[in-house]
Amino acid sequence: MKIQTKISLYFVVISIILFLIGSFISYYVIEAIILDEVDEALLTEEHEIYNSLKTNKTPEVYNSTIYSDITIGDVVQKAYRTFSDTSIYVSEEGETVLFRQLISVDNLRGKSYTITVRQSLLEQEDLATGITFTMIGILVSIIISFNLLGIWSERKLWSPFYNTLSKLEKFEIHKVTPLVLPESKLKEFDKLNKTLNELSSKIVKDYKNLKEFSENASHELQTPLSILRSKLDILIQDKSLNESQSVNFQTMYSAVNRLSKIINSLNIITKIDNEEFSKTEILVINNIINSQLEILDEVLATKDIRIEKEFSDTLEININKYMAETLVSNLLSNAIKHNIDSGFILIKTGSDFLEITNSGNALSTSPEEMFLRFRKESLTSDSTGLGLAIVKGICERYNLSVNYNYANHQHTLSITVIK
């Protein structure tokens, strides 16, 4: 929910609550004022009637309407005045109307006169109704005006904020270009932009330094590793070595190779995380599978692994070419490493999936840990434990899902295009 919408919602709720409380109070205040005015008018009219009776004016004059009535008693009573409400049917209105009446007893010339004067409250009710609807209209007008003001302010006053948000969404750290947000006429947004400019500059600088360090470290480490590998290769071929020395040198040679693979794999993972492989194209994965199988042909022959292919449809993915080759290569390498001698690898493709199934023993680790870095089977110590971590990183980068399943001594890794 937008902040402006939430503010408007709060305003509407508070306005309605205040309106209801105000209307309740206003109703009783207006009613009290109206009744007070009506009571004064009745007292004035009662006083005029009493003065008229003093001048021998006959009571029949006042008995001709429903608004006044005079009753004459032979016995002198104690004088009093009382106000009350009563309902009387008025034929002219065609309905029962609420009246306010004043009943008073006055003594005149030895007789008691009960004077009743009334005044219709219909006009006062109409007045109260009119005031109520006027207040409702004012409330509705205020709410509409406030929302219109909110829409205007969102478009006008909040435009610098949305401009900043748009540039933040487009900000890509691997382009090594800091944000350049313009100054704003509003102090708060101007401060925000300056802070983000400084923050992005620092982030880009740190990223650049880290990237250079990673690249330099990877490059510089490969040089001594190549020298070590070369020297060890010469020593291994030395016929004067005894069996123990030869085994030790071969172990060292394997460790150097593994270290070199780890450095390369970590470098690839870092580049994937930093989204450095931005150039993409529509590639036919079936062709890449065939080319990678040719590269791995000797390894497959060594373990006597049979390759079966079921290409029911062509799989095309919009992906970086190097990433596609790395993805397929790691999947096939994983199927070879976790296979058995004289086993098989079944490769299936469809229009939106790639499935690689290989024979092999059950995993000793949890399937959920397969895609974590440096997780590997103890039986394959030559593995870097980064192959499937790279696969997962590539899939996340290019909108693919990866799943693993084991059944009937068969491992299955499936890649599906997320639509």
C-alpha positions in Angstrom: 0.0 0.0 0.0 1.3 3.4 -0.9 2.1 5.9 1.9 -0.3 8.4 0.4 -3.1 5.9 0.3 -2.4 4.9 3.9 -2.5 8.6 4.9 -5.8 9.1 3.1 -7.2 6.0 4.7 -6.2 7.3 8.2 -7.7 10.7 7.3 -11.0 9.3 6.2 -11.3 7.0 9.3 -10.5 9.9 11.7 -12.7 12.3 9.8 -15.7 9.9 10.0 -15.1 9.3 13.8 -14.8 13.0 14.5 -17.9 13.7 12.3 -20.0 11.2 14.2 -18.9 12.6 17.6 -19.4 16.1 16.4 -22.8 15.3 14.8 -23.9 13.7 18.1 -22.9 16.7 20.1 -24.1 19.2 17.5 -27.5 17.5 17.4 -28.2 17.9 21.1 -26.8 21.4 21.2 -29.0 22.5 18.2 -32.0 20.8 19.7 -31.4 22.6 23.1 -31.1 25.9 21.3 -34.2 25.3 19.2 -36.3 24.2 22.2 -35.1 27.2 24.2 -36.2 29.5 21.4 -39.5 27.8 21.0 -40.1 28.0 24.8 -39.4 31.7 24.7 -41.9 32.1 21.8 -44.5 30.1 23.7 -44.1 32.3 26.8 -44.4 35.4 24.7 -47.6 34.1 23.1 -49.0 32.9 26.5 -48.3 36.4 27.9 -50.2 38.1 25.0 -53.2 35.8 25.5 -53.3 36.5 29.2 -53.2 40.3 28.5 -56.0 39.9 25.9 -58.2 38.1 28.4 -57.6 41.0 30.8 -59.3 43.3 28.3 -62.4 41.0 28.3 -61.5 39.3 25.0 -63.4 36.1 24.7 -61.5 32.7 24.8 -63.3 31.5 21.7 -60.9 33.5 19.6 -58.0 31.3 20.7 -59.9 28.0 20.5 -60.3 28.1 16.8 -56.9 26.5 16.0 -54.7 23.7 17.2 -52.1 26.2 18.2 -53.8 27.5 21.3 -56.6 26.5 23.7 -58.2 28.1 26.7 -60.3 26.3 29.4 -62.2 28.3 32.0 -62.7 26.8 35.5 -65.0 28.0 38.2 -62.6 27.3 41.0 -59.5 29.3 41.6 -56.4 27.0 41.2 -52.8 27.5 42.1 -51.0 29.1 39.1 -48.3 27.1 37.3 -46.5 26.7 34.0 -45.2 23.5 32.4 -43.6 22.7 29.1 -44.1 19.3 27.2 -44.0 17.7 23.8 -47.1 16.3 22.2 -48.1 14.8 18.8 -51.1 16.1 16.9 -52.5 15.1 13.6 -52.5 18.0 11.2 -54.8 17.6 8.2 -53.0 20.2 6.2 -49.8 18.2 6.5 -51.5 14.9 6.2 -49.4 13.5 9.1 -48.9 13.5 12.8 -46.7 16.4 13.8 -44.7 16.9 16.9 -45.6 20.0 18.9 -44.0 21.8 21.7 -46.7 23.1 24.1 -46.9 25.3 27.2 -49.7 24.7 29.7 -50.2 27.5 32.2 -52.9 28.2 34.9 -53.7 31.8 35.6 -56.5 33.3 37.8 -58.5 36.2 36.5 -61.7 37.8 37.9 -62.3 34.8 40.3 -61.9 32.2 37.6 -59.1 29.8 36.6 -57.9 30.0 33.0 -55.9 27.1 31.7 -54.0 28.5 28.7 -52.5 26.0 26.3 -50.3 27.4 23.5 -48.5 25.2 21.0 -45.9 25.5 18.3 -45.0 23.0 15.6 -41.5 21.5 15.7 -41.8 20.5 12.0 -39.8 23.4 10.8 -37.2 22.9 13.5 -36.9 19.2 12.5 -36.4 20.3 8.9 -33.8 22.8 10.1 -31.9 20.0 12.0 -32.1 17.7 9.0 -30.8 20.4 6.7 -27.9 21.1 9.0 -27.1 17.4 9.2 -27.0 17.0 5.5 -25.0 20.2 5.1 -22.4 18.8 7.6 -22.3 15.5 5.6 -21.8 17.4 2.4 -19.0 19.4 4.0 -17.4 16.2 5.2 -17.6 14.5 1.8 -16.2 17.7 0.2 -13.3 17.7 2.6 -12.5 14.1 2.0 -12.7 14.5 -1.8 -10.6 17.6 -1.7 -8.0 15.9 0.5 -7.7 13.0 -1.8 -7.4 15.3 -4.8 -4.7 17.2 -2.9 -3.0 13.9 -2.2 -3.0 12.9 -5.9 -1.6 16.2 -6.8 1.1 16.1 -4.2 2.0 12.6 -5.2 2.5 13.7 -8.8 4.1 17.0 -8.0 5.8 17.0 -4.6 6.8 13.3 -4.6 8.1 13.2 -8.2 11.7 13.6 -7.0 11.3 10.6 -4.8 9.9 8.4 -7.5 12.7 9.6 -9.9 15.2 8.5 -7.3 13.5 5.2 -6.8 13.5 4.6 -10.6 17.2 5.2 -10.8 17.9 3.0 -7.9 16.0 0.1 -9.6 18.1 0.6 -12.7 21.4 0.8 -10.7 23.7 -2.1 -11.6 26.9 -2.3 -9.6 28.8 -4.4 -12.2 28.7 -1.4 -14.5 31.0 0.4 -12.0 29.1 3.6 -12.4 27.9 5.4 -9.3 24.5 7.1 -9.1 24.1 10.7 -10.2 21.0 12.0 -8.6 20.1 15.6 -9.2 19.5 18.2 -6.5 15.9 18.6 -5.3 14.0 21.7 -4.3 12.7 19.8 -1.3 15.2 19.6 1.6 14.4 16.1 2.6 14.7 14.6 -0.9 17.8 16.6 -1.6 19.4 15.1 1.5 18.3 11.7 0.5 19.8 12.1 -3.0 23.1 13.3 -1.6 23.3 10.4 0.8 22.5 7.9 -1.9 25.1 9.5 -4.3 27.8 9.2 -1.6 26.7 5.6 -0.7 26.7 4.4 -4.3 30.1 5.9 -4.9 31.5 4.1 -1.9 29.8 0.8 -3.0 31.1 1.1 -6.5 34.6 1.8 -5.2 34.6 -1.1 -2.8 33.2 -3.4 -5.6 35.9 -2.3 -8.0 38.6 -2.9 -5.4 37.2 -6.3 -4.5 36.8 -7.2 -8.2 40.4 -6.2 -9.0 41.7 -8.1 -5.9 39.8 -11.3 -6.9 41.0 -11.1 -10.5 44.6 -10.3 -9.5 44.6 -13.0 -6.9 43.2 -15.6 -9.3 45.7 -14.6 -12.0 48.7 -14.4 -9.7 47.9 -17.7 -8.0 47.6 -19.5 -11.3 51.2 -18.7 -12.2 53.0 -20.4 -9.2 50.5 -23.2 -9.5 51.4 -23.7 -13.1 55.1 -23.8 -12.1 54.4 -26.3 -9.3 52.4 -28.5 -11.7 55.2 -28.4 -14.2 57.9 -29.2 -11.7 55.8 -32.0 -10.1 55.1 -33.5 -13.6 58.9 -33.7 -14.2 59.5 -35.2 -10.8 56.8 -37.8 -11.2 58.4 -38.9 -14.5 61.8 -39.3 -12.7 62.6 -43.1 -12.8 65.0 -42.8 -9.9 62.1 -42.2 -7.4 61.0 -45.0 -5.2 57.3 -46.0 -4.9 56.7 -43.9 -1.8 58.2 -40.8 -3.3 56.2 -41.2 -6.5 52.9 -41.6 -4.5 53.7 -38.4 -2.6 54.4 -36.4 -5.7 51.3 -37.7 -7.4 49.3 -36.6 -4.3 50.9 -33.2 -4.4 50.1 -33.0 -8.1 46.4 -33.8 -7.6 46.2 -31.2 -4.8 47.7 -28.5 -7.0 45.2 -29.4 -9.8 42.4 -29.3 -7.3 43.5 -26.0 -6.0 43.6 -24.6 -9.5 40.1 -25.9 -10.2 38.8 -24.3 -6.9 40.3 -20.9 -7.9 38.7 -21.1 -11.3 35.3 -22.2 -9.9 35.3 -19.5 -7.2 36.1 -16.9 -9.9 33.2 -18.1 -12.0 30.8 -18.0 -9.0 31.9 -14.5 -8.1 31.3 -13.3 -11.7 27.9 -15.0 -11.7 26.9 -13.3 -8.4 28.1 -9.9 -9.8 26.2 -10.5 -13.1 29.2 -9.9 -15.2 28.0 -12.3 -18.0 25.4 -9.8 -19.3 25.6 -10.6 -23.0 23.0 -13.2 -23.9 21.7 -14.9 -27.0 19.2 -17.6 -27.9 21.2 -20.9 -27.8 20.3 -24.4 -28.8 21.3 -26.4 -25.7 21.1 -29.7 -27.7 24.2 -28.6 -29.7 26.1 -27.6 -26.6 25.4 -31.0 -25.1 26.8 -32.7 -28.1 30.0 -30.5 -28.2 30.6 -31.1 -24.4 30.2 -34.9 -24.8 32.9 -34.8 -27.5 35.2 -33.1 -25.0 34.4 -35.6 -22.3 34.7 -38.6 -24.7 38.0 -39.9 -23.2 36.7 -39.7 -19.6 33.6 -41.5 -20.6 35.6 -44.2 -22.3 37.9 -44.6 -19.3 34.9 -45.4 -17.0 33.1 -47.3 -19.7 30.0 -45.1 -19.3 27.2 -45.5 -21.9 25.5 -42.3 -23.2 21.9 -42.4 -24.2 20.1 -39.4 -25.7 16.4 -38.7 -26.0 16.0 -35.3 -27.6 12.2 -35.1 -28.0 12.4 -31.4 -28.8 14.9 -28.7 -29.2 15.7 -26.7 -26.0 16.4 -23.1 -26.6 17.5 -20.7 -23.8 18.3 -17.0 -23.8 21.7 -17.3 -22.0 25.3 -16.2 -22.1 27.2 -18.7 -24.2 30.0 -19.3 -21.7 27.4 -19.8 -18.9 25.5 -22.3 -21.1 28.7 -24.3 -21.7 29.6 -24.2 -18.0 26.1 -25.3 -17.0 26.1 -28.3 -19.3 29.8 -29.2 -18.6 29.2 -29.2 -14.8 26.0 -31.3 -15.1 27.8 -33.9 -17.3 30.9 -33.9 -15.1 28.7 -34.4 -12.0 27.0 -37.3 -13.7 30.4 -38.9 -14.5 31.9 -38.4 -11.0 28.9 -39.9 -9.3 28.5 -42.8 -11.7 29.7 -46.3 -11.5 32.0 -48.2 -13.9 30.1 -49.5 -16.9 27.2 -47.3 -15.9 25.1 -45.0 -18.1 24.0 -41.4 -18.5 20.6 -40.7 -20.0 20.1 -37.1 -21.4 16.6 -35.9 -22.2 15.5 -32.6 -23.6 12.2 -31.0 -24.3 11.1 -27.5 -25.4 11.4 -26.3 -21.8 13.5 -28.8 -19.9 16.9 -30.6 -19.7 17.1 -33.9 -17.7 20.3 -35.8 -17.0 20.0 -39.2 -15.3 23.0 -41.3 -14.3 23.4 -44.7 -12.5 25.1 -44.5 -9.1 25.0 -45.3 -5.5 22.8 -43.3 -3.0 24.2 -40.1 -1.6 25.7 -40.1 1.9 24.7 -36.4 2.3 21.4 -34.7 2.2 20.1 -33.8 -1.3 19.4 -30.2 -0.1 23.2 -29.8 0.6 24.2 -30.7 -2.9 23.9 -27.2 -4.2 25.8 -25.6 -1.3 29.5 -24.6 -1.8 32.1 -27.1 -0.9 29.6 -29.9 -0.3 30.7 -33.1 -1.8 30.6 -36.9 -1.5 33.5 -38.3 0.5 34.0 -41.0 -2.2 35.0 -38.3 -4.7 37.7 -36.4 -2.9 39.1 -35.0 -6.2 35.9 -33.0 -6.5 36.0 -29.2 -5.6 32.4 -29.3 -4.2 31.6 -26.2 -6.3 30.1 -27.8 -9.5 26.5 -27.8 -8.5 26.8 -24.5 -6.6 27.8 -23.0 -10.0 24.9 -24.8 -11.7 22.5 -23.3 -9.1 24.0 -19.8 -9.5 23.6 -20.0 -13.3 20.0 -21.2 -13.0 19.1 -18.4 -10.6 20.7 -15.8 -12.9 18.9 -17.0 -16.1 15.4 -17.8 -14.7 15.8 -21.5 -14.6 14.9 -24.0 -11.8 17.1 -27.0 -10.9 15.8 -30.1 -9.1 17.4 -33.4 -7.9 15.8 -36.8 -7.5 17.1 -40.3 -6.6 15.2 -43.5 -7.2 16.1 -47.1 -8.2 19.9 -46.4 -8.0 19.5 -43.5 -10.5 20.4 -39.8 -9.9 18.4 -37.3 -11.9 19.1 -33.6 -12.2 16.5 -31.6 -14.1 16.7 -28.0 -15.4 13.4 -26.3 -16.2 12.7 -23.0 -17.9 10.6 -20.8 -15.7 7.9 -19.1 -17.7 
